[in-house]
Amino acid sequence: MISITEEAKQYLDSMIGFGLHGRYARVSVESGGCSGYQYSWDLVDDAANGTLVEDILVIDNSADSFIEGCEIHMVEGFAGSSLVVKNPKLLHNVVVVKVLQYNRKRNVRI
């Protein structure tokens, strides 16, 4: 089971509401990053090949074992807002993520 903070849900709603392609956000896992894996985000039209969580987020089947027990947060920084997966299984909780990010000042999806 994963959890999504209220801020992250609102962020996902806003990303989907911008009219970008997709009805749901999807998180998957790709090889790469410091630990050998990184989370990848995109928008999709259906929940095929994944598990729908709270009618907003699709956990890709390949990511199930990596995401189990994680918490998804929205963080804001100088470059904009992004989603972060906090994984209690990681020794140092250092995660390299490709994030679904939106720079609000420039209205540009990064």
Beta strands, then each sheet from edge to edge (+ up, - down):
strand 1: 3-4
strand 2: 24-31
strand 3: 37-44
strand 4: 50-53
strand 5: 57-60
strand 6: 71-77
strand 7: 80-86
strand 8: 102-103
strand 9: 108-109
sheet 1: 1+ 6+ 7-
sheet 2: 3+ 2- 5- 4+
sheet 3: 8+ 9-
end
